[in-house]
Amino acid sequence: MTKPRLAIIPGDPSGIGPELVARLLAQEGVRDAAELLLVGDAHLFEQGAAQAGCDVPLDPLEEGEVAGFTGLRHLPLNTIASADVRVAEVTVESGRSTLRCLDRALDLAQAGLVDGILFAPFNKAAMTAAGLNAEDEHRYMARYLGFAGYHSEINVLDELMTTRVTSHIGLKEVAAAITPEGVERAVMLAHDALKKAGKARPHVAVAALNPHAGDNGKFGREEIDILEPVVASLQARQMQVTGPWPSDTVFLKAKRGEVDAVVTMYHDQGQIAIKLLGFERGVTVAGGLPIPVATPAHGTAFDIAGQGVANPGATRAAFDLLLRMADTHRAERTAQAEGAEA
């Protein structure tokens, strides 16, 4: 059986990313599960190995060798001088390095040379200072790939997925941004991702916007005018979609395994709940993009960067999920190629 081919980039050089990559590669079964290509500066991976106290063998290859690489190999880049890496600090240099490593990994994936990308945590402030010029890395990746379709973050904890209708906007802007089209897109993103993960009939729960799901309009009409009609429309299409559920109880259903996904209305409505349920195992997926991309759901953790105590649990969870996604992506790409030849 052909193994998936994954690109791994070190994330922000100033954070815990390089250490997490080293700890991931030291775990049992990781190197045997896929063909792995480390994309980035050699000194960043060496930095991570030193912080983690483990070995990361760097076996460099030339650009022309990428198409046929096997095992654990290294594609060297020169994105930041080692003297410019300042651990636990937001710097333009680290942001620039992050973007250049990401760009190269996206190039590889778009060319079909890798089946998925795993990135260690990014720092948005550093990336913005370096020219991110996008709401977040997900919008940046879509623009870089020339992808105009719907896409959004999917947060994953074990078998539970969450998506959200609005993301990185101010709370005062949320209510006006809740539309029937936006709610349906978020539900379909979760539904389709679950189908690809093997759920034959996913159960997607929609969270309410207002306290007590609006209490029959007492606290707002978004549930009556927007959410309930969308849920009814999707149910009429034989989809298992329920809600809107009060947001202070819907994650109890999720915790009990009664639903496969929760669609929330804004960022913290879901993020607080899912991180409390399992911060060390949370994964973020770039949902909707034409290539699989996953990362641990936590940040660069400057408070512990360089101390050699970073927990790789979420990074391993992201790696394991990416393996499944990359397998599906490779199979779909192969089927499309065979169909085009027929």
Buried (B, 14 or more C-beta within 10 A) or exposed (E): EEBBBBBBBBBBBBBBBBBBBBBBBBEEEBBEEBBBBBBBBBBBBBBBBBBBEBEBEBEEBEEEEBEEBEEBBBBBBEBBEEEBBEBBBBBBBBBBBBBBBBBBBBBBBBEBBBBBBBBBBBBBBBBBBBEBEBEBBBBBBBEBBEBEEBBBBBBBBEEBBBBBBBBEEEEEEBBEBBEEEBBBBBBBBBBEBBEBBEBEEBBBBBBBBBEBBBEEEEBBBBBBEBBBEBBEBBEEEEBBBBBBBBBBEBBEBBBEEEBBBBBBBBBEBBBEBBBEBBBBBBBBBBBBBBBBBBBBBBBBBBEBBBEEEBBBBBBBBBBBBBBBBBBBBBEEBEEEEEEEEE
